[in-house]
Amino acid sequence: MKIVERIKAPVPQFFNVLRSIGLALLAISGTIVAAPIVLPAVVVSVAGYMAVAGGVISAVSQMTVAEENLNKPRDGD
């Protein structure tokens, strides 16, 4: 299964919810980092870590595939 096919394949419901949580973390952290007021350095650094965690959660959740799509041939086979 190629990467593009894997991304377009149906995703299990649990990972849809997890992806939404990751995107929410990204949005919240982006808002904190881009805030027009001066925030403590700890808050900004935690927002940076939240952005990384949200991105990883969203990417991994998008790459999961429902079981019925796992038996497709692999690249080069």
All heavy atoms as a GROMACS GRO file, in nm:
protein
  556
    1MET      N    1   0.085  -0.117   0.000
    1MET     CA    2   0.000   0.000   0.000
    1MET      C    3   0.090   0.124   0.000
    1MET      O    4   0.175   0.139   0.086
    1MET     CB    5  -0.090  -0.004   0.124
    1MET     CG    6  -0.180   0.114   0.137
    1MET     SD    7  -0.286   0.108   0.282
    1MET     CE    8  -0.410  -0.002   0.226
    2LYS      N    9   0.068   0.211  -0.096
    2LYS     CA   10   0.150   0.332  -0.107
    2LYS      C   11   0.103   0.436  -0.005
    2LYS      O   12  -0.008   0.428   0.048
    2LYS     CB   13   0.140   0.388  -0.248
    2LYS     CG   14   0.200   0.295  -0.351
    2LYS     CD   15   0.196   0.356  -0.487
    2LYS     CE   16   0.259   0.257  -0.584
    2LYS     NZ   17   0.262   0.307  -0.718
    3ILE      N   18   0.189   0.533   0.018
    3ILE     CA   19   0.159   0.637   0.119
    3ILE      C   20   0.030   0.711   0.083
    3ILE      O   21  -0.055   0.734   0.170
    3ILE     CB   22   0.277   0.735   0.131
    3ILE    CG1   23   0.401   0.666   0.183
    3ILE    CG2   24   0.240   0.854   0.215
    3ILE    CD1   25   0.396   0.634   0.329
    4VAL      N   26   0.014   0.749  -0.042
    4VAL     CA   27  -0.105   0.825  -0.081
    4VAL      C   28  -0.231   0.741  -0.061
    4VAL      O   29  -0.332   0.792  -0.012
    4VAL     CB   30  -0.091   0.872  -0.228
    4VAL    CG1   31  -0.217   0.941  -0.275
    4VAL    CG2   32   0.029   0.964  -0.244
    5GLU      N   33  -0.224   0.613  -0.097
    5GLU     CA   34  -0.339   0.525  -0.075
    5GLU      C   35  -0.369   0.510   0.074
    5GLU      O   36  -0.484   0.506   0.115
    5GLU     CB   37  -0.312   0.386  -0.134
    5GLU     CG   38  -0.304   0.384  -0.284
    5GLU     CD   39  -0.257   0.250  -0.337
    5GLU    OE1   40  -0.219   0.163  -0.256
    5GLU    OE2   41  -0.260   0.233  -0.459
    6ARG      N   42  -0.263   0.504   0.153
    6ARG     CA   43  -0.279   0.488   0.298
    6ARG      C   44  -0.346   0.611   0.358
    6ARG      O   45  -0.432   0.601   0.445
    6ARG     CB   46  -0.143   0.464   0.361
    6ARG     CG   47  -0.149   0.424   0.505
    6ARG     CD   48  -0.010   0.385   0.553
    6ARG     NE   49  -0.017   0.317   0.678
    6ARG     CZ   50  -0.036   0.187   0.694
    6ARG    NH1   51  -0.046   0.110   0.590
    6ARG    NH2   52  -0.044   0.134   0.814
    7ILE      N   53  -0.307   0.728   0.312
    7ILE     CA   54  -0.366   0.852   0.364
    7ILE      C   55  -0.513   0.864   0.323
    7ILE      O   56  -0.596   0.912   0.400
    7ILE     CB   57  -0.285   0.974   0.317
    7ILE    CG1   58  -0.147   0.973   0.385
    7ILE    CG2   59  -0.357   1.104   0.347
    7ILE    CD1   60  -0.052   1.076   0.333
    8LYS      N   61  -0.546   0.820   0.202
    8LYS     CA   62  -0.683   0.830   0.153
    8LYS      C   63  -0.775   0.720   0.205
    8LYS      O   64  -0.896   0.730   0.194
    8LYS     CB   65  -0.683   0.828   0.000
    8LYS     CG   66  -0.625   0.952  -0.062
    8LYS     CD   67  -0.630   0.945  -0.213
    8LYS     CE   68  -0.571   1.068  -0.276
    8LYS     NZ   69  -0.575   1.060  -0.422
    9ALA      N   70  -0.719   0.614   0.262
    9ALA     CA   71  -0.800   0.502   0.310
    9ALA      C   72  -0.882   0.543   0.432
    9ALA      O   73  -0.847   0.637   0.504
    9ALA     CB   74  -0.708   0.385   0.346
   10PRO      N   75  -0.992   0.473   0.458
   10PRO     CA   76  -1.075   0.504   0.576
   10PRO      C   77  -0.997   0.485   0.707
   10PRO      O   78  -0.914   0.395   0.719
   10PRO     CB   79  -1.188   0.402   0.569
   10PRO     CG   80  -1.188   0.350   0.430
   10PRO     CD   81  -1.049   0.367   0.377
   11VAL      N   82  -1.025   0.572   0.801
   11VAL     CA   83  -0.957   0.572   0.930
   11VAL      C   84  -1.057   0.526   1.037
   11VAL      O   85  -1.174   0.566   1.034
   11VAL     CB   86  -0.905   0.714   0.964
   11VAL    CG1   87  -0.841   0.719   1.100
   11VAL    CG2   88  -0.810   0.762   0.857
   12PRO      N   89  -1.015   0.440   1.132
   12PRO     CA   90  -1.106   0.400   1.240
   12PRO      C   91  -1.155   0.519   1.322
   12PRO      O   92  -1.086   0.621   1.332
   12PRO     CB   93  -1.020   0.306   1.326
   12PRO     CG   94  -0.911   0.260   1.236
   12PRO     CD   95  -0.886   0.372   1.140
   13GLN      N   96  -1.273   0.507   1.380
   13GLN     CA   97  -1.336   0.617   1.454
   13GLN      C   98  -1.248   0.670   1.567
   13GLN      O   99  -1.238   0.790   1.587
   13GLN     CB  100  -1.471   0.571   1.510
   13GLN     CG  101  -1.546   0.678   1.584
   13GLN     CD  102  -1.583   0.797   1.497
   13GLN    OE1  103  -1.609   0.783   1.380
   13GLN    NE2  104  -1.586   0.914   1.556
   14PHE      N  105  -1.182   0.581   1.642
   14PHE     CA  106  -1.097   0.624   1.753
   14PHE      C  107  -0.988   0.719   1.705
   14PHE      O  108  -0.958   0.820   1.768
   14PHE     CB  109  -1.033   0.503   1.822
   14PHE     CG  110  -0.928   0.539   1.923
   14PHE    CD1  111  -0.965   0.592   2.045
   14PHE    CD2  112  -0.794   0.522   1.896
   14PHE    CE1  113  -0.870   0.628   2.140
   14PHE    CE2  114  -0.697   0.557   1.989
   14PHE     CZ  115  -0.736   0.609   2.111
   15PHE      N  116  -0.929   0.688   1.590
   15PHE     CA  117  -0.822   0.772   1.539
   15PHE      C  118  -0.874   0.902   1.478
   15PHE      O  119  -0.801   1.001   1.471
   15PHE     CB  120  -0.734   0.693   1.441
   15PHE     CG  121  -0.652   0.589   1.510
   15PHE    CD1  122  -0.687   0.457   1.508
   15PHE    CD2  123  -0.538   0.626   1.581
   15PHE    CE1  124  -0.612   0.361   1.573
   15PHE    CE2  125  -0.463   0.531   1.647
   15PHE     CZ  126  -0.499   0.399   1.643
   16ASN      N  127  -0.998   0.904   1.434
   16ASN     CA  128  -1.059   1.031   1.393
   16ASN      C  129  -1.069   1.126   1.512
   16ASN      O  130  -1.039   1.245   1.501
   16ASN     CB  131  -1.198   1.008   1.334
   16ASN     CG  132  -1.192   0.965   1.189
   16ASN    OD1  133  -1.099   0.998   1.118
   16ASN    ND2  134  -1.292   0.891   1.146
   17VAL      N  135  -1.112   1.072   1.626
   17VAL     CA  136  -1.121   1.153   1.747
   17VAL      C  137  -0.983   1.199   1.792
   17VAL      O  138  -0.962   1.316   1.826
   17VAL     CB  139  -1.192   1.073   1.860
   17VAL    CG1  140  -1.186   1.147   1.991
   17VAL    CG2  141  -1.334   1.041   1.821
   18LEU      N  142  -0.886   1.108   1.788
   18LEU     CA  143  -0.750   1.142   1.827
   18LEU      C  144  -0.690   1.249   1.735
   18LEU      O  145  -0.622   1.340   1.781
   18LEU     CB  146  -0.664   1.015   1.824
   18LEU     CG  147  -0.541   1.012   1.911
   18LEU    CD1  148  -0.576   1.037   2.056
   18LEU    CD2  149  -0.471   0.879   1.897
   19ARG      N  150  -0.718   1.240   1.605
   19ARG     CA  151  -0.671   1.340   1.510
   19ARG      C  152  -0.730   1.477   1.542
   19ARG      O  153  -0.662   1.579   1.538
   19ARG     CB  154  -0.704   1.299   1.368
   19ARG     CG  155  -0.647   1.396   1.264
   19ARG     CD  156  -0.686   1.356   1.124
   19ARG     NE  157  -0.831   1.362   1.114
   19ARG     CZ  158  -0.903   1.291   1.030
   19ARG    NH1  159  -0.846   1.206   0.949
   19ARG    NH2  160  -1.033   1.304   1.026
   20SER      N  161  -0.858   1.479   1.577
   20SER     CA  162  -0.923   1.605   1.613
   20SER      C  163  -0.861   1.666   1.738
   20SER      O  164  -0.842   1.788   1.746
   20SER     CB  165  -1.072   1.583   1.635
   20SER     OG  166  -1.132   1.539   1.516
   21ILE      N  167  -0.828   1.582   1.835
   21ILE     CA  168  -0.761   1.631   1.956
   21ILE      C  169  -0.624   1.690   1.920
   21ILE      O  170  -0.586   1.796   1.970
   21ILE     CB  171  -0.748   1.518   2.060
   21ILE    CG1  172  -0.886   1.482   2.113
   21ILE    CG2  173  -0.654   1.558   2.173
   21ILE    CD1  174  -0.889   1.357   2.197
   22GLY      N  175  -0.550   1.621   1.833
   22GLY     CA  176  -0.420   1.673   1.790
   22GLY      C  177  -0.432   1.806   1.718
   22GLY      O  178  -0.351   1.897   1.741
   23LEU      N  179  -0.532   1.820   1.633
   23LEU     CA  180  -0.552   1.947   1.563
   23LEU      C  181  -0.592   2.058   1.660
   23LEU      O  182  -0.553   2.174   1.643
   23LEU     CB  183  -0.656   1.930   1.453
   23LEU     CG  184  -0.613   1.843   1.335
   23LEU    CD1  185  -0.729   1.821   1.240
   23LEU    CD2  186  -0.495   1.904   1.263
   24ALA      N  187  -0.670   2.023   1.761
   24ALA     CA  188  -0.707   2.122   1.862
   24ALA      C  189  -0.584   2.168   1.940
   24ALA      O  190  -0.568   2.288   1.969
   24ALA     CB  191  -0.811   2.065   1.957
   25LEU      N  192  -0.495   2.074   1.974
   25LEU     CA  193  -0.370   2.111   2.042
   25LEU      C  194  -0.287   2.205   1.955
   25LEU      O  195  -0.229   2.302   2.005
   25LEU     CB  196  -0.287   1.986   2.074
   25LEU     CG  197  -0.330   1.903   2.194
   25LEU    CD1  198  -0.246   1.776   2.202
   25LEU    CD2  199  -0.315   1.983   2.322
   26LEU      N  200  -0.282   2.177   1.825
   26LEU     CA  201  -0.209   2.265   1.734
   26LEU      C  202  -0.269   2.405   1.731
   26LEU      O  203  -0.196   2.505   1.733
   26LEU     CB  204  -0.209   2.206   1.593
   26LEU     CG  205  -0.105   2.101   1.563
   26LEU    CD1  206  -0.135   2.034   1.430
   26LEU    CD2  207   0.032   2.163   1.560
   27ALA      N  208  -0.400   2.413   1.725
   27ALA     CA  209  -0.467   2.542   1.720
   27ALA      C  210  -0.444   2.622   1.848
   27ALA      O  211  -0.415   2.743   1.844
   27ALA     CB  212  -0.616   2.523   1.695
   28ILE      N  213  -0.458   2.557   1.962
   28ILE     CA  214  -0.438   2.625   2.090
   28ILE      C  215  -0.295   2.673   2.105
   28ILE      O  216  -0.269   2.788   2.144
   28ILE     CB  217  -0.477   2.532   2.207
   28ILE    CG1  218  -0.628   2.508   2.206
   28ILE    CG2  219  -0.433   2.591   2.341
   28ILE    CD1  220  -0.672   2.395   2.297
   29SER      N  221  -0.200   2.586   2.070
   29SER     CA  222  -0.060   2.626   2.085
   29SER      C  223  -0.023   2.736   1.987
   29SER      O  224   0.053   2.827   2.021
   29SER     CB  225   0.032   2.506   2.065
   29SER     OG  226   0.022   2.457   1.933
   30GLY      N  227  -0.079   2.734   1.866
   30GLY     CA  228  -0.053   2.841   1.771
   30GLY      C  229  -0.106   2.974   1.819
   30GLY      O  230  -0.043   3.079   1.801
   31THR      N  231  -0.222   2.971   1.883
   31THR     CA  232  -0.280   3.093   1.939
   31THR      C  233  -0.194   3.148   2.052
   31THR      O  234  -0.172   3.269   2.060
   31THR     CB  235  -0.422   3.064   1.991
   31THR    OG1  236  -0.500   3.011   1.885
   31THR    CG2  237  -0.486   3.189   2.046
   32ILE      N  238  -0.143   3.062   2.137
   32ILE     CA  239  -0.059   3.106   2.249
   32ILE      C  240   0.072   3.163   2.198
   32ILE      O  241   0.117   3.269   2.244
   32ILE     CB  242  -0.035   2.990   2.348
   32ILE    CG1  243  -0.166   2.955   2.418
   32ILE    CG2  244   0.073   3.026   2.449
   32ILE    CD1  245  -0.158   2.829   2.502
   33VAL      N  246   0.135   3.095   2.102
   33VAL     CA  247   0.264   3.142   2.052
   33VAL      C  248   0.248   3.275   1.978
   33VAL      O  249   0.334   3.363   1.989
   33VAL     CB  250   0.326   3.035   1.959
   33VAL    CG1  251   0.446   3.090   1.885
   33VAL    CG2  252   0.367   2.914   2.041
   34ALA      N  253   0.138   3.294   1.906
   34ALA     CA  254   0.118   3.415   1.829
   34ALA      C  255   0.044   3.525   1.906
   34ALA      O  256   0.004   3.626   1.847
   34ALA     CB  257   0.040   3.381   1.702
   35ALA      N  258   0.026   3.508   2.035
   35ALA     CA  259  -0.047   3.607   2.116
   35ALA      C  260   0.023   3.743   2.110
   35ALA      O  261   0.146   3.750   2.120
   35ALA     CB  262  -0.058   3.560   2.259
   36PRO      N  263  -0.054   3.850   2.096
   36PRO     CA  264   0.006   3.983   2.087
   36PRO      C  265   0.054   4.039   2.221
   36PRO      O  266   0.114   4.147   2.225
   36PRO     CB  267  -0.107   4.068   2.030
   36PRO     CG  268  -0.231   3.998   2.073
   36PRO     CD  269  -0.198   3.852   2.075
   37ILE      N  270   0.029   3.967   2.329
   37ILE     CA  271   0.076   4.013   2.459
   37ILE      C  272   0.197   3.931   2.501
   37ILE      O  273   0.220   3.821   2.450
   37ILE     CB  274  -0.036   4.002   2.566
   37ILE    CG1  275  -0.084   3.857   2.580
   37ILE    CG2  276  -0.151   4.093   2.532
   37ILE    CD1  277  -0.180   3.835   2.694
   38VAL      N  278   0.272   3.983   2.594
   38VAL     CA  279   0.390   3.913   2.643
   38VAL      C  280   0.346   3.808   2.746
   38VAL      O  281   0.279   3.840   2.844
   38VAL     CB  282   0.489   4.012   2.708
   38VAL    CG1  283   0.609   3.938   2.764
   38VAL    CG2  284   0.532   4.116   2.606
   39LEU      N  285   0.382   3.684   2.719
   39LEU     CA  286   0.349   3.575   2.809
   39LEU      C  287   0.477   3.522   2.872
   39LEU      O  288   0.586   3.537   2.815
   39LEU     CB  289   0.279   3.462   2.733
   39LEU     CG  290   0.143   3.497   2.672
   39LEU    CD1  291   0.098   3.386   2.580
   39LEU    CD2  292   0.042   3.518   2.782
   40PRO      N  293   0.468   3.460   2.988
   40PRO     CA  294   0.587   3.401   3.049
   40PRO      C  295   0.652   3.298   2.956
   40PRO      O  296   0.585   3.231   2.877
   40PRO     CB  297   0.534   3.334   3.176
   40PRO     CG  298   0.404   3.400   3.204
   40PRO     CD  299   0.349   3.443   3.072
   41ALA      N  300   0.783   3.287   2.969
   41ALA     CA  301   0.859   3.196   2.883
   41ALA      C  302   0.814   3.051   2.900
   41ALA      O  303   0.814   2.974   2.803
   41ALA     CB  304   1.007   3.209   2.912
   42VAL      N  305   0.774   3.014   3.020
   42VAL     CA  306   0.728   2.877   3.045
   42VAL      C  307   0.603   2.847   2.962
   42VAL      O  308   0.592   2.739   2.902
   42VAL     CB  309   0.700   2.856   3.195
   42VAL    CG1  310   0.636   2.722   3.220
   42VAL    CG2  311   0.826   2.872   3.275
   43VAL      N  312   0.512   2.941   2.956
   43VAL     CA  313   0.387   2.922   2.881
   43VAL      C  314   0.417   2.905   2.732
   43VAL      O  315   0.362   2.817   2.666
   43VAL     CB  316   0.290   3.039   2.905
   43VAL    CG1  317   0.167   3.028   2.816
   43VAL    CG2  318   0.249   3.046   3.051
   44VAL      N  319   0.507   2.987   2.680
   44VAL     CA  320   0.541   2.980   2.538
   44VAL      C  321   0.614   2.850   2.506
   44VAL      O  322   0.589   2.787   2.403
   44VAL     CB  323   0.625   3.103   2.497
   44VAL    CG1  324   0.671   3.091   2.353
   44VAL    CG2  325   0.544   3.231   2.516
   45SER      N  326   0.703   2.806   2.595
   45SER     CA  327   0.774   2.680   2.567
   45SER      C  328   0.679   2.560   2.576
   45SER      O  329   0.690   2.466   2.497
   45SER     CB  330   0.893   2.663   2.660
   45SER     OG  331   0.852   2.637   2.791
   46VAL      N  332   0.584   2.562   2.671
   46VAL     CA  333   0.485   2.455   2.679
   46VAL      C  334   0.398   2.454   2.553
   46VAL      O  335   0.365   2.348   2.500
   46VAL     CB  336   0.398   2.469   2.806
   46VAL    CG1  337   0.277   2.378   2.802
   46VAL    CG2  338   0.482   2.440   2.929
   47ALA      N  339   0.365   2.572   2.501
   47ALA     CA  340   0.288   2.580   2.377
   47ALA      C  341   0.366   2.521   2.260
   47ALA      O  342   0.307   2.456   2.172
   47ALA     CB  343   0.250   2.724   2.348
   48GLY      N  344   0.496   2.539   2.259
   48GLY     CA  345   0.578   2.478   2.155
   48GLY      C  346   0.575   2.327   2.161
   48GLY      O  347   0.564   2.258   2.059
   49TYR      N  348   0.584   2.274   2.282
   49TYR     CA  349   0.576   2.128   2.299
   49TYR      C  350   0.438   2.076   2.262
   49TYR      O  351   0.424   1.968   2.206
   49TYR     CB  352   0.609   2.088   2.443
   49TYR     CG  353   0.754   2.107   2.477
   49TYR    CD1  354   0.793   2.186   2.584
   49TYR    CD2  355   0.854   2.045   2.402
   49TYR    CE1  356   0.927   2.203   2.617
   49TYR    CE2  357   0.989   2.062   2.433
   49TYR     CZ  358   1.024   2.140   2.540
   49TYR     OH  359   1.156   2.157   2.571
   50MET      N  360   0.334   2.154   2.293
   50MET     CA  361   0.198   2.115   2.255
   50MET      C  362   0.185   2.109   2.103
   50MET      O  363   0.117   2.021   2.049
   50MET     CB  364   0.096   2.214   2.311
   50MET     CG  365   0.059   2.189   2.454
   50MET     SD  366  -0.054   2.312   2.525
   50MET     CE  367  -0.173   2.342   2.399
   51ALA      N  368   0.249   2.203   2.034
   51ALA     CA  369   0.243   2.204   1.888
   51ALA      C  370   0.308   2.079   1.830
   51ALA      O  371   0.255   2.016   1.738
   51ALA     CB  372   0.311   2.329   1.833
   52VAL      N  373   0.422   2.041   1.884
   52VAL     CA  374   0.490   1.920   1.837
   52VAL      C  375   0.405   1.797   1.866
   52VAL      O  376   0.386   1.711   1.778
   52VAL     CB  377   0.630   1.906   1.902
   52VAL    CG1  378   0.692   1.773   1.871
   52VAL    CG2  379   0.721   2.019   1.856
   53ALA      N  380   0.352   1.787   1.986
   53ALA     CA  381   0.269   1.672   2.022
   53ALA      C  382   0.143   1.666   1.936
   53ALA      O  383   0.106   1.558   1.887
   53ALA     CB  384   0.231   1.679   2.170
   54GLY      N  385   0.079   1.778   1.913
   54GLY     CA  386  -0.040   1.781   1.829
   54GLY      C  387  -0.011   1.740   1.686
   54GLY      O  388  -0.088   1.668   1.623
   55GLY      N  389   0.102   1.784   1.633
   55GLY     CA  390   0.140   1.746   1.498
   55GLY      C  391   0.167   1.598   1.485
   55GLY      O  392   0.124   1.533   1.389
   56VAL      N  393   0.237   1.543   1.582
   56VAL     CA  394   0.268   1.399   1.580
   56VAL      C  395   0.141   1.317   1.595
   56VAL      O  396   0.118   1.219   1.521
   56VAL     CB  397   0.371   1.363   1.690
   56VAL    CG1  398   0.384   1.214   1.705
   56VAL    CG2  399   0.504   1.426   1.658
   57ILE      N  400   0.055   1.354   1.688
   57ILE     CA  401  -0.071   1.281   1.709
   57ILE      C  402  -0.156   1.284   1.582
   57ILE      O  403  -0.209   1.182   1.539
   57ILE     CB  404  -0.149   1.340   1.828
   57ILE    CG1  405  -0.078   1.307   1.959
   57ILE    CG2  406  -0.292   1.288   1.832
   57ILE    CD1  407  -0.134   1.381   2.079
   58SER      N  408  -0.166   1.401   1.520
   58SER     CA  409  -0.247   1.413   1.399
   58SER      C  410  -0.190   1.331   1.284
   58SER      O  411  -0.263   1.263   1.211
   58SER     CB  412  -0.258   1.560   1.357
   58SER     OG  413  -0.324   1.633   1.457
   59ALA      N  414  -0.059   1.337   1.266
   59ALA     CA  415   0.004   1.263   1.156
   59ALA      C  416  -0.010   1.112   1.175
   59ALA      O  417  -0.045   1.040   1.080
   59ALA     CB  418   0.150   1.302   1.145
   60VAL      N  419   0.018   1.064   1.294
   60VAL     CA  420   0.008   0.920   1.319
   60VAL      C  421  -0.137   0.874   1.306
   60VAL      O  422  -0.165   0.768   1.249
   60VAL     CB  423   0.065   0.885   1.458
   60VAL    CG1  424   0.033   0.742   1.497
   60VAL    CG2  425   0.215   0.908   1.459
   61SER      N  426  -0.230   0.954   1.355
   61SER     CA  427  -0.371   0.916   1.346
   61SER      C  428  -0.419   0.912   1.202
   61SER      O  429  -0.501   0.828   1.166
   61SER     CB  430  -0.458   1.014   1.426
   61SER     OG  431  -0.426   1.007   1.561
   62GLN      N  432  -0.369   0.999   1.118
   62GLN     CA  433  -0.410   1.000   0.978
   62GLN      C  434  -0.353   0.881   0.902
   62GLN      O  435  -0.412   0.835   0.806
   62GLN     CB  436  -0.365   1.131   0.912
   62GLN     CG  437  -0.411   1.144   0.769
   62GLN     CD  438  -0.562   1.145   0.754
   62GLN    OE1  439  -0.631   1.208   0.833
   62GLN    NE2  440  -0.612   1.075   0.655
   63MET      N  441  -0.240   0.829   0.946
   63MET     CA  442  -0.175   0.719   0.875
   63MET      C  443  -0.231   0.581   0.912
   63MET      O  444  -0.198   0.483   0.848
   63MET     CB  445  -0.024   0.720   0.901
   63MET     CG  446   0.045   0.843   0.847
   63MET     SD  447   0.030   0.860   0.670
   63MET     CE  448   0.139   0.730   0.617
   64THR      N  449  -0.315   0.573   1.015
   64THR     CA  450  -0.373   0.443   1.050
   64THR      C  451  -0.480   0.407   0.948
   64THR      O  452  -0.543   0.493   0.888
   64THR     CB  453  -0.436   0.447   1.190
   64THR    OG1  454  -0.533   0.549   1.194
   64THR    CG2  455  -0.332   0.469   1.296
   65VAL      N  456  -0.499   0.277   0.929
   65VAL     CA  457  -0.592   0.228   0.829
   65VAL      C  458  -0.684   0.126   0.894
   65VAL      O  459  -0.641   0.047   0.978
   65VAL     CB  460  -0.514   0.163   0.712
   65VAL    CG1  461  -0.608   0.107   0.608
   65VAL    CG2  462  -0.420   0.264   0.649
   66ALA      N  463  -0.809   0.127   0.852
   66ALA     CA  464  -0.904   0.027   0.902
   66ALA      C  465  -0.859  -0.112   0.858
   66ALA      O  466  -0.792  -0.128   0.756
   66ALA     CB  467  -1.043   0.058   0.848
   67GLU      N  468  -0.896  -0.214   0.934
   67GLU     CA  469  -0.848  -0.351   0.910
   67GLU      C  470  -0.880  -0.404   0.771
   67GLU      O  471  -0.800  -0.476   0.713
   67GLU     CB  472  -0.908  -0.445   1.013
   67GLU     CG  473  -0.838  -0.439   1.146
   67GLU     CD  474  -0.890  -0.547   1.239
   67GLU    OE1  475  -0.908  -0.660   1.194
   67GLU    OE2  476  -0.912  -0.515   1.356
   68GLU      N  477  -0.993  -0.369   0.716
   68GLU     CA  478  -1.029  -0.424   0.586
   68GLU      C  479  -0.938  -0.375   0.473
   68GLU      O  480  -0.935  -0.432   0.366
   68GLU     CB  481  -1.176  -0.395   0.551
   68GLU     CG  482  -1.209  -0.248   0.542
   68GLU     CD  483  -1.260  -0.190   0.673
   68GLU    OE1  484  -1.260  -0.261   0.773
   68GLU    OE2  485  -1.298  -0.074   0.673
   69ASN      N  486  -0.860  -0.271   0.499
   69ASN     CA  487  -0.771  -0.217   0.395
   69ASN      C  488  -0.626  -0.264   0.412
   69ASN      O  489  -0.540  -0.223   0.338
   69ASN     CB  490  -0.774  -0.064   0.398
   69ASN     CG  491  -0.910  -0.013   0.359
   69ASN    OD1  492  -0.972  -0.064   0.267
   69ASN    ND2  493  -0.958   0.088   0.428
   70LEU      N  494  -0.600  -0.349   0.510
   70LEU     CA  495  -0.462  -0.391   0.535
   70LEU      C  496  -0.410  -0.496   0.439
   70LEU      O  497  -0.291  -0.513   0.426
   70LEU     CB  498  -0.450  -0.445   0.679
   70LEU     CG  499  -0.459  -0.340   0.788
   70LEU    CD1  500  -0.450  -0.409   0.923
   70LEU    CD2  501  -0.351  -0.236   0.775
   71ASN      N  502  -0.496  -0.568   0.371
   71ASN     CA  503  -0.450  -0.679   0.287
   71ASN      C  504  -0.417  -0.638   0.145
   71ASN      O  505  -0.408  -0.721   0.056
   71ASN     CB  506  -0.556  -0.790   0.286
   71ASN     CG  507  -0.569  -0.852   0.423
   71ASN    OD1  508  -0.472  -0.862   0.495
   71ASN    ND2  509  -0.689  -0.891   0.458
   72LYS      N  510  -0.397  -0.510   0.121
   72LYS     CA  511  -0.359  -0.465  -0.013
   72LYS      C  512  -0.210  -0.492  -0.035
   72LYS      O  513  -0.132  -0.496   0.061
   72LYS     CB  514  -0.387  -0.316  -0.029
   72LYS     CG  515  -0.536  -0.287  -0.030
   72LYS     CD  516  -0.561  -0.146  -0.068
   72LYS     CE  517  -0.711  -0.122  -0.081
   72LYS     NZ  518  -0.740   0.012  -0.124
   73PRO      N  519  -0.169  -0.513  -0.160
   73PRO     CA  520  -0.027  -0.541  -0.185
   73PRO      C  521   0.061  -0.422  -0.148
   73PRO      O  522   0.020  -0.307  -0.154
   73PRO     CB  523  -0.022  -0.568  -0.335
   73PRO     CG  524  -0.147  -0.511  -0.391
   73PRO     CD  525  -0.248  -0.511  -0.281
   74ARG      N  526   0.184  -0.453  -0.108
   74ARG     CA  527   0.278  -0.349  -0.069
   74ARG      C  528   0.352  -0.297  -0.190
   74ARG      O  529   0.345  -0.352  -0.298
   74ARG     CB  530   0.379  -0.406   0.030
   74ARG     CG  531   0.313  -0.453   0.156
   74ARG     CD  532   0.415  -0.511   0.247
   74ARG     NE  533   0.345  -0.565   0.362
   74ARG     CZ  534   0.398  -0.574   0.479
   74ARG    NH1  535   0.520  -0.534   0.500
   74ARG    NH2  536   0.329  -0.624   0.578
   75ASP      N  537   0.424  -0.186  -0.170
   75ASP     CA  538   0.505  -0.130  -0.278
   75ASP      C  539   0.609  -0.230  -0.324
   75ASP      O  540   0.675  -0.295  -0.244
   75ASP     CB  541   0.578  -0.004  -0.229
   75ASP     CG  542   0.482   0.108  -0.198
   75ASP    OD1  543   0.366   0.102  -0.243
   75ASP    OD2  544   0.523   0.203  -0.133
   76GLY      N  545   0.624  -0.246  -0.452
   76GLY     CA  546   0.727  -0.333  -0.507
   76GLY      C  547   0.688  -0.480  -0.512
   76GLY      O  548   0.762  -0.562  -0.564
   77ASP      N  549   0.573  -0.517  -0.459
   77ASP     CA  550   0.532  -0.658  -0.461
   77ASP      C  551   0.451  -0.687  -0.586
   77ASP      O  552   0.382  -0.612  -0.638
   77ASP     CB  553   0.448  -0.692  -0.338
   77ASP     CG  554   0.536  -0.698  -0.212
   77ASP    OD1  555   0.658  -0.700  -0.228
   77ASP    OD2  556   0.478  -0.702  -0.103
   0.00000   0.00000   0.00000
